[in-house]
Amino acid sequence: MENKKSYAEMSKDCTMTRNRSTDLTMMEIYVEMVLEELLFHHQKEKLISKIDAALDARDRSLFLQLSSDYKELCNRYDM
């Protein structure tokens, strides 16, 4: 015997699938946002550490380069 679904059941299944798809898409967006935030903070802390080391070593050219990189990073993330 065939398993036939009513129009209402098929419509409900389709809606549930669409909702799961939307939830997955939103979850992917949230995950991407969190990863971007983590990457930004990691890069920022790394640059700050290198800038501090350049200051301690009194390496002006390295300091200027790293400061430029830091500004670029902040501009990229609108900070």
PDB file of N, CA, C and O in Angstrom:
ATOM      1  N   MET A   1       0.838  -1.176   0.000  1.00  0.00           N
ATOM      2  CA  MET A   1       0.000   0.000   0.000  1.00  0.00           C
ATOM      3  C   MET A   1       0.890   1.248   0.000  1.00  0.00           C
ATOM      4  O   MET A   1       1.862   1.330   0.750  1.00  0.00           O
ATOM      5  N   GLU A   2       0.550   2.188  -0.829  1.00  0.00           N
ATOM      6  CA  GLU A   2       1.331   3.412  -0.957  1.00  0.00           C
ATOM      7  C   GLU A   2       1.081   4.346   0.219  1.00  0.00           C
ATOM      8  O   GLU A   2      -0.016   4.406   0.774  1.00  0.00           O
ATOM      9  N   ASN A   3       2.130   5.068   0.577  1.00  0.00           N
ATOM     10  CA  ASN A   3       2.013   6.052   1.647  1.00  0.00           C
ATOM     11  C   ASN A   3       1.766   7.409   1.002  1.00  0.00           C
ATOM     12  O   ASN A   3       2.707   8.063   0.552  1.00  0.00           O
ATOM     13  N   LYS A   4       0.513   7.834   0.953  1.00  0.00           N
ATOM     14  CA  LYS A   4       0.162   9.101   0.318  1.00  0.00           C
ATOM     15  C   LYS A   4      -0.046  10.157   1.388  1.00  0.00           C
ATOM     16  O   LYS A   4      -0.676   9.908   2.416  1.00  0.00           O
ATOM     17  N   LYS A   5       0.490  11.333   1.133  1.00  0.00           N
ATOM     18  CA  LYS A   5       0.336  12.441   2.070  1.00  0.00           C
ATOM     19  C   LYS A   5      -0.678  13.422   1.522  1.00  0.00           C
ATOM     20  O   LYS A   5      -0.808  13.597   0.310  1.00  0.00           O
ATOM     21  N   SER A   6      -1.382  14.048   2.416  1.00  0.00           N
ATOM     22  CA  SER A   6      -2.336  15.071   2.004  1.00  0.00           C
ATOM     23  C   SER A   6      -1.562  16.331   1.625  1.00  0.00           C
ATOM     24  O   SER A   6      -0.376  16.462   1.926  1.00  0.00           O
ATOM     25  N   TYR A   7      -2.245  17.241   0.970  1.00  0.00           N
ATOM     26  CA  TYR A   7      -1.625  18.504   0.580  1.00  0.00           C
ATOM     27  C   TYR A   7      -1.136  19.253   1.826  1.00  0.00           C
ATOM     28  O   TYR A   7      -0.050  19.832   1.815  1.00  0.00           O
ATOM     29  N   ALA A   8      -1.928  19.242   2.887  1.00  0.00           N
ATOM     30  CA  ALA A   8      -1.559  19.937   4.124  1.00  0.00           C
ATOM     31  C   ALA A   8      -0.279  19.353   4.715  1.00  0.00           C
ATOM     32  O   ALA A   8       0.587  20.099   5.171  1.00  0.00           O
ATOM     33  N   GLU A   9      -0.152  18.029   4.711  1.00  0.00           N
ATOM     34  CA  GLU A   9       1.057  17.391   5.244  1.00  0.00           C
ATOM     35  C   GLU A   9       2.281  17.733   4.404  1.00  0.00           C
ATOM     36  O   GLU A   9       3.355  18.013   4.936  1.00  0.00           O
ATOM     37  N   MET A  10       2.104  17.708   3.070  1.00  0.00           N
ATOM     38  CA  MET A  10       3.220  18.040   2.179  1.00  0.00           C
ATOM     39  C   MET A  10       3.615  19.504   2.354  1.00  0.00           C
ATOM     40  O   MET A  10       4.800  19.837   2.363  1.00  0.00           O
ATOM     41  N   SER A  11       2.615  20.376   2.492  1.00  0.00           N
ATOM     42  CA  SER A  11       2.886  21.794   2.690  1.00  0.00           C
ATOM     43  C   SER A  11       3.636  22.022   4.000  1.00  0.00           C
ATOM     44  O   SER A  11       4.580  22.810   4.054  1.00  0.00           O
ATOM     45  N   LYS A  12       3.212  21.330   5.049  1.00  0.00           N
ATOM     46  CA  LYS A  12       3.863  21.439   6.350  1.00  0.00           C
ATOM     47  C   LYS A  12       5.312  20.956   6.265  1.00  0.00           C
ATOM     48  O   LYS A  12       6.212  21.599   6.806  1.00  0.00           O
ATOM     49  N   ASP A  13       5.540  19.829   5.589  1.00  0.00           N
ATOM     50  CA  ASP A  13       6.896  19.300   5.417  1.00  0.00           C
ATOM     51  C   ASP A  13       7.788  20.298   4.683  1.00  0.00           C
ATOM     52  O   ASP A  13       8.945  20.508   5.047  1.00  0.00           O
ATOM     53  N   CYS A  14       7.225  20.902   3.648  1.00  0.00           N
ATOM     54  CA  CYS A  14       7.975  21.875   2.852  1.00  0.00           C
ATOM     55  C   CYS A  14       8.337  23.091   3.712  1.00  0.00           C
ATOM     56  O   CYS A  14       9.460  23.592   3.650  1.00  0.00           O
ATOM     57  N   THR A  15       7.383  23.555   4.506  1.00  0.00           N
ATOM     58  CA  THR A  15       7.622  24.701   5.381  1.00  0.00           C
ATOM     59  C   THR A  15       8.682  24.378   6.416  1.00  0.00           C
ATOM     60  O   THR A  15       9.560  25.196   6.687  1.00  0.00           O
ATOM     61  N   MET A  16       8.604  23.192   6.992  1.00  0.00           N
ATOM     62  CA  MET A  16       9.591  22.788   7.997  1.00  0.00           C
ATOM     63  C   MET A  16      10.987  22.713   7.383  1.00  0.00           C
ATOM     64  O   MET A  16      11.969  23.119   8.006  1.00  0.00           O
ATOM     65  N   THR A  17      11.069  22.192   6.159  1.00  0.00           N
ATOM     66  CA  THR A  17      12.354  22.105   5.469  1.00  0.00           C
ATOM     67  C   THR A  17      12.900  23.502   5.214  1.00  0.00           C
ATOM     68  O   THR A  17      14.089  23.754   5.409  1.00  0.00           O
ATOM     69  N   ARG A  18      12.035  24.408   4.779  1.00  0.00           N
ATOM     70  CA  ARG A  18      12.438  25.780   4.519  1.00  0.00           C
ATOM     71  C   ARG A  18      12.911  26.449   5.813  1.00  0.00           C
ATOM     72  O   ARG A  18      13.910  27.168   5.814  1.00  0.00           O
ATOM     73  N   ASN A  19      12.195  26.213   6.906  1.00  0.00           N
ATOM     74  CA  ASN A  19      12.588  26.792   8.191  1.00  0.00           C
ATOM     75  C   ASN A  19      13.945  26.259   8.639  1.00  0.00           C
ATOM     76  O   ASN A  19      14.778  27.018   9.135  1.00  0.00           O
ATOM     77  N   ARG A  20      14.168  24.962   8.467  1.00  0.00           N
ATOM     78  CA  ARG A  20      15.467  24.380   8.821  1.00  0.00           C
ATOM     79  C   ARG A  20      16.570  24.991   7.964  1.00  0.00           C
ATOM     80  O   ARG A  20      17.671  25.261   8.444  1.00  0.00           O
ATOM     81  N   SER A  21      16.256  25.203   6.692  1.00  0.00           N
ATOM     82  CA  SER A  21      17.220  25.800   5.781  1.00  0.00           C
ATOM     83  C   SER A  21      17.547  27.225   6.218  1.00  0.00           C
ATOM     84  O   SER A  21      18.710  27.631   6.210  1.00  0.00           O
ATOM     85  N   THR A  22      16.518  27.983   6.597  1.00  0.00           N
ATOM     86  CA  THR A  22      16.727  29.353   7.064  1.00  0.00           C
ATOM     87  C   THR A  22      17.523  29.358   8.357  1.00  0.00           C
ATOM     88  O   THR A  22      18.428  30.174   8.532  1.00  0.00           O
ATOM     89  N   ASP A  23      17.186  28.445   9.269  1.00  0.00           N
ATOM     90  CA  ASP A  23      17.922  28.355  10.527  1.00  0.00           C
ATOM     91  C   ASP A  23      19.388  28.030  10.276  1.00  0.00           C
ATOM     92  O   ASP A  23      20.269  28.594  10.925  1.00  0.00           O
ATOM     93  N   LEU A  24      19.649  27.136   9.352  1.00  0.00           N
ATOM     94  CA  LEU A  24      21.019  26.766   9.021  1.00  0.00           C
ATOM     95  C   LEU A  24      21.757  27.970   8.445  1.00  0.00           C
ATOM     96  O   LEU A  24      22.907  28.227   8.802  1.00  0.00           O
ATOM     97  N   THR A  25      21.098  28.702   7.560  1.00  0.00           N
ATOM     98  CA  THR A  25      21.721  29.871   6.962  1.00  0.00           C
ATOM     99  C   THR A  25      22.040  30.908   8.034  1.00  0.00           C
ATOM    100  O   THR A  25      23.127  31.484   8.030  1.00  0.00           O
ATOM    101  N   MET A  26      21.112  31.151   8.946  1.00  0.00           N
ATOM    102  CA  MET A  26      21.359  32.097  10.030  1.00  0.00           C
ATOM    103  C   MET A  26      22.505  31.604  10.914  1.00  0.00           C
ATOM    104  O   MET A  26      23.351  32.391  11.338  1.00  0.00           O
ATOM    105  N   MET A  27      22.527  30.324  11.183  1.00  0.00           N
ATOM    106  CA  MET A  27      23.600  29.757  12.000  1.00  0.00           C
ATOM    107  C   MET A  27      24.947  29.942  11.302  1.00  0.00           C
ATOM    108  O   MET A  27      25.943  30.269  11.948  1.00  0.00           O
ATOM    109  N   GLU A  28      24.979  29.737   9.995  1.00  0.00           N
ATOM    110  CA  GLU A  28      26.214  29.932   9.240  1.00  0.00           C
ATOM    111  C   GLU A  28      26.676  31.382   9.330  1.00  0.00           C
ATOM    112  O   GLU A  28      27.871  31.650   9.455  1.00  0.00           O
ATOM    113  N   ILE A  29      25.731  32.314   9.267  1.00  0.00           N
ATOM    114  CA  ILE A  29      26.064  33.738   9.375  1.00  0.00           C
ATOM    115  C   ILE A  29      26.641  34.039  10.755  1.00  0.00           C
ATOM    116  O   ILE A  29      27.649  34.735  10.872  1.00  0.00           O
ATOM    117  N   TYR A  30      26.003  33.515  11.795  1.00  0.00           N
ATOM    118  CA  TYR A  30      26.503  33.735  13.153  1.00  0.00           C
ATOM    119  C   TYR A  30      27.902  33.146  13.334  1.00  0.00           C
ATOM    120  O   TYR A  30      28.771  33.773  13.939  1.00  0.00           O
ATOM    121  N   VAL A  31      28.111  31.960  12.816  1.00  0.00           N
ATOM    122  CA  VAL A  31      29.424  31.315  12.928  1.00  0.00           C
ATOM    123  C   VAL A  31      30.474  32.154  12.210  1.00  0.00           C
ATOM    124  O   VAL A  31      31.575  32.352  12.723  1.00  0.00           O
ATOM    125  N   GLU A  32      30.135  32.642  11.032  1.00  0.00           N
ATOM    126  CA  GLU A  32      31.070  33.469  10.276  1.00  0.00           C
ATOM    127  C   GLU A  32      31.399  34.752  11.040  1.00  0.00           C
ATOM    128  O   GLU A  32      32.550  35.186  11.066  1.00  0.00           O
ATOM    129  N   MET A  33      30.381  35.355  11.663  1.00  0.00           N
ATOM    130  CA  MET A  33      30.606  36.572  12.441  1.00  0.00           C
ATOM    131  C   MET A  33      31.538  36.308  13.626  1.00  0.00           C
ATOM    132  O   MET A  33      32.443  37.096  13.901  1.00  0.00           O
ATOM    133  N   VAL A  34      31.310  35.210  14.310  1.00  0.00           N
ATOM    134  CA  VAL A  34      32.148  34.865  15.463  1.00  0.00           C
ATOM    135  C   VAL A  34      33.584  34.610  15.013  1.00  0.00           C
ATOM    136  O   VAL A  34      34.528  35.066  15.657  1.00  0.00           O
ATOM    137  N   LEU A  35      33.749  33.886  13.916  1.00  0.00           N
ATOM    138  CA  LEU A  35      35.096  33.606  13.414  1.00  0.00           C
ATOM    139  C   LEU A  35      35.814  34.885  12.995  1.00  0.00           C
ATOM    140  O   LEU A  35      37.003  35.052  13.265  1.00  0.00           O
ATOM    141  N   GLU A  36      35.089  35.787  12.334  1.00  0.00           N
ATOM    142  CA  GLU A  36      35.678  37.068  11.930  1.00  0.00           C
ATOM    143  C   GLU A  36      36.119  37.865  13.154  1.00  0.00           C
ATOM    144  O   GLU A  36      37.196  38.461  13.165  1.00  0.00           O
ATOM    145  N   GLU A  37      35.275  37.868  14.184  1.00  0.00           N
ATOM    146  CA  GLU A  37      35.605  38.582  15.419  1.00  0.00           C
ATOM    147  C   GLU A  37      36.849  37.983  16.078  1.00  0.00           C
ATOM    148  O   GLU A  37      37.734  38.715  16.521  1.00  0.00           O
ATOM    149  N   LEU A  38      36.914  36.668  16.140  1.00  0.00           N
ATOM    150  CA  LEU A  38      38.086  36.004  16.720  1.00  0.00           C
ATOM    151  C   LEU A  38      39.354  36.304  15.926  1.00  0.00           C
ATOM    152  O   LEU A  38      40.408  36.577  16.500  1.00  0.00           O
ATOM    153  N   LEU A  39      39.239  36.250  14.614  1.00  0.00           N
ATOM    154  CA  LEU A  39      40.385  36.533  13.755  1.00  0.00           C
ATOM    155  C   LEU A  39      40.871  37.967  13.957  1.00  0.00           C
ATOM    156  O   LEU A  39      42.071  38.217  14.071  1.00  0.00           O
ATOM    157  N   PHE A  40      39.922  38.904  13.999  1.00  0.00           N
ATOM    158  CA  PHE A  40      40.284  40.307  14.208  1.00  0.00           C
ATOM    159  C   PHE A  40      41.039  40.483  15.526  1.00  0.00           C
ATOM    160  O   PHE A  40      42.105  41.097  15.556  1.00  0.00           O
ATOM    161  N   HIS A  41      40.487  39.947  16.608  1.00  0.00           N
ATOM    162  CA  HIS A  41      41.122  40.119  17.915  1.00  0.00           C
ATOM    163  C   HIS A  41      42.493  39.442  17.976  1.00  0.00           C
ATOM    164  O   HIS A  41      43.420  39.963  18.597  1.00  0.00           O
ATOM    165  N   HIS A  42      42.616  38.297  17.339  1.00  0.00           N
ATOM    166  CA  HIS A  42      43.917  37.612  17.313  1.00  0.00           C
ATOM    167  C   HIS A  42      44.951  38.454  16.562  1.00  0.00           C
ATOM    168  O   HIS A  42      46.067  38.652  17.042  1.00  0.00           O
ATOM    169  N   GLN A  43      44.570  38.944  15.383  1.00  0.00           N
ATOM    170  CA  GLN A  43      45.498  39.753  14.590  1.00  0.00           C
ATOM    171  C   GLN A  43      45.855  41.046  15.319  1.00  0.00           C
ATOM    172  O   GLN A  43      47.004  41.487  15.294  1.00  0.00           O
ATOM    173  N   LYS A  44      44.861  41.645  15.965  1.00  0.00           N
ATOM    174  CA  LYS A  44      45.080  42.892  16.697  1.00  0.00           C
ATOM    175  C   LYS A  44      46.066  42.679  17.848  1.00  0.00           C
ATOM    176  O   LYS A  44      47.013  43.449  18.007  1.00  0.00           O
ATOM    177  N   GLU A  45      45.843  41.643  18.641  1.00  0.00           N
ATOM    178  CA  GLU A  45      46.738  41.362  19.769  1.00  0.00           C
ATOM    179  C   GLU A  45      48.157  41.042  19.293  1.00  0.00           C
ATOM    180  O   GLU A  45      49.139  41.442  19.918  1.00  0.00           O
ATOM    181  N   LYS A  46      48.245  40.322  18.189  1.00  0.00           N
ATOM    182  CA  LYS A  46      49.550  39.974  17.626  1.00  0.00           C
ATOM    183  C   LYS A  46      50.302  41.240  17.188  1.00  0.00           C
ATOM    184  O   LYS A  46      51.495  41.387  17.452  1.00  0.00           O
ATOM    185  N   LEU A  47      49.589  42.145  16.518  1.00  0.00           N
ATOM    186  CA  LEU A  47      50.219  43.390  16.077  1.00  0.00           C
ATOM    187  C   LEU A  47      50.615  44.263  17.265  1.00  0.00           C
ATOM    188  O   LEU A  47      51.695  44.855  17.266  1.00  0.00           O
ATOM    189  N   ILE A  48      49.757  44.345  18.266  1.00  0.00           N
ATOM    190  CA  ILE A  48      50.081  45.151  19.451  1.00  0.00           C
ATOM    191  C   ILE A  48      51.347  44.617  20.123  1.00  0.00           C
ATOM    192  O   ILE A  48      52.206  45.387  20.552  1.00  0.00           O
ATOM    193  N   SER A  49      51.446  43.312  20.208  1.00  0.00           N
ATOM    194  CA  SER A  49      52.631  42.695  20.809  1.00  0.00           C
ATOM    195  C   SER A  49      53.886  43.025  20.001  1.00  0.00           C
ATOM    196  O   SER A  49      54.929  43.344  20.570  1.00  0.00           O
ATOM    197  N   LYS A  50      53.780  42.945  18.679  1.00  0.00           N
ATOM    198  CA  LYS A  50      54.929  43.265  17.820  1.00  0.00           C
ATOM    199  C   LYS A  50      55.280  44.752  17.897  1.00  0.00           C
ATOM    200  O   LYS A  50      56.456  45.115  17.875  1.00  0.00           O
ATOM    201  N   ILE A  51      54.260  45.609  17.988  1.00  0.00           N
ATOM    202  CA  ILE A  51      54.501  47.050  18.116  1.00  0.00           C
ATOM    203  C   ILE A  51      55.232  47.333  19.423  1.00  0.00           C
ATOM    204  O   ILE A  51      56.183  48.113  19.449  1.00  0.00           O
ATOM    205  N   ASP A  52      54.794  46.708  20.495  1.00  0.00           N
ATOM    206  CA  ASP A  52      55.470  46.879  21.789  1.00  0.00           C
ATOM    207  C   ASP A  52      56.930  46.433  21.711  1.00  0.00           C
ATOM    208  O   ASP A  52      57.818  47.096  22.246  1.00  0.00           O
ATOM    209  N   ALA A  53      57.166  45.319  21.051  1.00  0.00           N
ATOM    210  CA  ALA A  53      58.541  44.820  20.910  1.00  0.00           C
ATOM    211  C   ALA A  53      59.381  45.786  20.079  1.00  0.00           C
ATOM    212  O   ALA A  53      60.550  46.015  20.389  1.00  0.00           O
ATOM    213  N   ALA A  54      58.794  46.352  19.028  1.00  0.00           N
ATOM    214  CA  ALA A  54      59.515  47.312  18.191  1.00  0.00           C
ATOM    215  C   ALA A  54      59.840  48.574  18.990  1.00  0.00           C
ATOM    216  O   ALA A  54      60.921  49.144  18.839  1.00  0.00           O
ATOM    217  N   LEU A  55      58.911  49.007  19.835  1.00  0.00           N
ATOM    218  CA  LEU A  55      59.174  50.169  20.691  1.00  0.00           C
ATOM    219  C   LEU A  55      60.297  49.873  21.684  1.00  0.00           C
ATOM    220  O   LEU A  55      61.190  50.695  21.890  1.00  0.00           O
ATOM    221  N   ASP A  56      60.241  48.700  22.292  1.00  0.00           N
ATOM    222  CA  ASP A  56      61.288  48.313  23.250  1.00  0.00           C
ATOM    223  C   ASP A  56      62.660  48.259  22.579  1.00  0.00           C
ATOM    224  O   ASP A  56      63.669  48.625  23.181  1.00  0.00           O
ATOM    225  N   ALA A  57      62.686  47.799  21.329  1.00  0.00           N
ATOM    226  CA  ALA A  57      63.944  47.691  20.583  1.00  0.00           C
ATOM    227  C   ALA A  57      64.326  49.015  19.920  1.00  0.00           C
ATOM    228  O   ALA A  57      65.394  49.127  19.318  1.00  0.00           O
ATOM    229  N   ARG A  58      63.449  50.017  20.032  1.00  0.00           N
ATOM    230  CA  ARG A  58      63.656  51.336  19.409  1.00  0.00           C
ATOM    231  C   ARG A  58      63.879  51.215  17.902  1.00  0.00           C
ATOM    232  O   ARG A  58      64.700  51.918  17.313  1.00  0.00           O
ATOM    233  N   ASP A  59      63.119  50.300  17.300  1.00  0.00           N
ATOM    234  CA  ASP A  59      63.192  50.076  15.850  1.00  0.00           C
ATOM    235  C   ASP A  59      62.099  50.904  15.176  1.00  0.00           C
ATOM    236  O   ASP A  59      60.956  50.470  15.036  1.00  0.00           O
ATOM    237  N   ARG A  60      62.489  52.110  14.765  1.00  0.00           N
ATOM    238  CA  ARG A  60      61.519  53.071  14.226  1.00  0.00           C
ATOM    239  C   ARG A  60      60.845  52.562  12.954  1.00  0.00           C
ATOM    240  O   ARG A  60      59.625  52.659  12.824  1.00  0.00           O
ATOM    241  N   SER A  61      61.615  52.028  12.024  1.00  0.00           N
ATOM    242  CA  SER A  61      61.039  51.594  10.743  1.00  0.00           C
ATOM    243  C   SER A  61      60.054  50.438  10.941  1.00  0.00           C
ATOM    244  O   SER A  61      58.995  50.409  10.314  1.00  0.00           O
ATOM    245  N   LEU A  62      60.400  49.495  11.807  1.00  0.00           N
ATOM    246  CA  LEU A  62      59.485  48.385  12.088  1.00  0.00           C
ATOM    247  C   LEU A  62      58.229  48.898  12.785  1.00  0.00           C
ATOM    248  O   LEU A  62      57.119  48.460  12.483  1.00  0.00           O
ATOM    249  N   PHE A  63      58.413  49.833  13.726  1.00  0.00           N
ATOM    250  CA  PHE A  63      57.271  50.423  14.422  1.00  0.00           C
ATOM    251  C   PHE A  63      56.319  51.096  13.434  1.00  0.00           C
ATOM    252  O   PHE A  63      55.105  50.910  13.512  1.00  0.00           O
ATOM    253  N   LEU A  64      56.871  51.874  12.510  1.00  0.00           N
ATOM    254  CA  LEU A  64      56.030  52.573  11.532  1.00  0.00           C
ATOM    255  C   LEU A  64      55.283  51.586  10.637  1.00  0.00           C
ATOM    256  O   LEU A  64      54.107  51.784  10.334  1.00  0.00           O
ATOM    257  N   GLN A  65      55.965  50.528  10.220  1.00  0.00           N
ATOM    258  CA  GLN A  65      55.321  49.518   9.372  1.00  0.00           C
ATOM    259  C   GLN A  65      54.198  48.813  10.133  1.00  0.00           C
ATOM    260  O   GLN A  65      53.097  48.647   9.610  1.00  0.00           O
ATOM    261  N   LEU A  66      54.481  48.402  11.363  1.00  0.00           N
ATOM    262  CA  LEU A  66      53.476  47.697  12.162  1.00  0.00           C
ATOM    263  C   LEU A  66      52.302  48.612  12.517  1.00  0.00           C
ATOM    264  O   LEU A  66      51.154  48.169  12.556  1.00  0.00           O
ATOM    265  N   SER A  67      52.593  49.880  12.774  1.00  0.00           N
ATOM    266  CA  SER A  67      51.523  50.837  13.063  1.00  0.00           C
ATOM    267  C   SER A  67      50.622  51.015  11.856  1.00  0.00           C
ATOM    268  O   SER A  67      49.402  51.116  11.982  1.00  0.00           O
ATOM    269  N   SER A  68      51.239  51.051  10.691  1.00  0.00           N
ATOM    270  CA  SER A  68      50.463  51.144   9.452  1.00  0.00           C
ATOM    271  C   SER A  68      49.586  49.904   9.272  1.00  0.00           C
ATOM    272  O   SER A  68      48.419  50.010   8.897  1.00  0.00           O
ATOM    273  N   ASP A  69      50.154  48.738   9.542  1.00  0.00           N
ATOM    274  CA  ASP A  69      49.383  47.491   9.457  1.00  0.00           C
ATOM    275  C   ASP A  69      48.217  47.501  10.444  1.00  0.00           C
ATOM    276  O   ASP A  69      47.119  47.041  10.129  1.00  0.00           O
ATOM    277  N   TYR A  70      48.469  48.030  11.641  1.00  0.00           N
ATOM    278  CA  TYR A  70      47.432  48.102  12.673  1.00  0.00           C
ATOM    279  C   TYR A  70      46.291  49.024  12.225  1.00  0.00           C
ATOM    280  O   TYR A  70      45.116  48.687  12.373  1.00  0.00           O
ATOM    281  N   LYS A  71      46.650  50.189  11.675  1.00  0.00           N
ATOM    282  CA  LYS A  71      45.629  51.122  11.175  1.00  0.00           C
ATOM    283  C   LYS A  71      44.804  50.471  10.070  1.00  0.00           C
ATOM    284  O   LYS A  71      43.581  50.600  10.038  1.00  0.00           O
ATOM    285  N   GLU A  72      45.485  49.773   9.169  1.00  0.00           N
ATOM    286  CA  GLU A  72      44.803  49.090   8.066  1.00  0.00           C
ATOM    287  C   GLU A  72      43.839  48.028   8.599  1.00  0.00           C
ATOM    288  O   GLU A  72      42.715  47.901   8.113  1.00  0.00           O
ATOM    289  N   LEU A  73      44.280  47.279   9.585  1.00  0.00           N
ATOM    290  CA  LEU A  73      43.423  46.259  10.197  1.00  0.00           C
ATOM    291  C   LEU A  73      42.186  46.905  10.826  1.00  0.00           C
ATOM    292  O   LEU A  73      41.068  46.426  10.640  1.00  0.00           O
ATOM    293  N   CYS A  74      42.392  47.978  11.560  1.00  0.00           N
ATOM    294  CA  CYS A  74      41.261  48.666  12.199  1.00  0.00           C
ATOM    295  C   CYS A  74      40.311  49.256  11.161  1.00  0.00           C
ATOM    296  O   CYS A  74      39.093  49.208  11.335  1.00  0.00           O
ATOM    297  N   ASN A  75      40.854  49.806  10.095  1.00  0.00           N
ATOM    298  CA  ASN A  75      39.997  50.356   9.033  1.00  0.00           C
ATOM    299  C   ASN A  75      39.204  49.260   8.333  1.00  0.00           C
ATOM    300  O   ASN A  75      38.047  49.459   7.962  1.00  0.00           O
ATOM    301  N   ARG A  76      39.830  48.110   8.156  1.00  0.00           N
ATOM    302  CA  ARG A  76      39.161  46.985   7.503  1.00  0.00           C
ATOM    303  C   ARG A  76      37.947  46.537   8.310  1.00  0.00           C
ATOM    304  O   ARG A  76      36.932  46.128   7.745  1.00  0.00           O
ATOM    305  N   TYR A  77      38.059  46.616   9.623  1.00  0.00           N
ATOM    306  CA  TYR A  77      36.963  46.195  10.492  1.00  0.00           C
ATOM    307  C   TYR A  77      36.192  47.387  11.053  1.00  0.00           C
ATOM    308  O   TYR A  77      35.423  47.240  12.003  1.00  0.00           O
ATOM    309  N   ASP A  78      36.397  48.565  10.469  1.00  0.00           N
ATOM    310  CA  ASP A  78      35.697  49.791  10.874  1.00  0.00           C
ATOM    311  C   ASP A  78      35.807  50.063  12.368  1.00  0.00           C
ATOM    312  O   ASP A  78      34.806  50.324  13.035  1.00  0.00           O
ATOM    313  N   MET A  79      37.002  50.003  12.877  1.00  0.00           N
ATOM    314  CA  MET A  79      37.207  50.254  14.315  1.00  0.00           C
ATOM    315  C   MET A  79      37.721  51.659  14.507  1.00  0.00           C
ATOM    316  O   MET A  79      37.962  52.078  15.639  1.00  0.00           O
TER     317      MET A  79
END
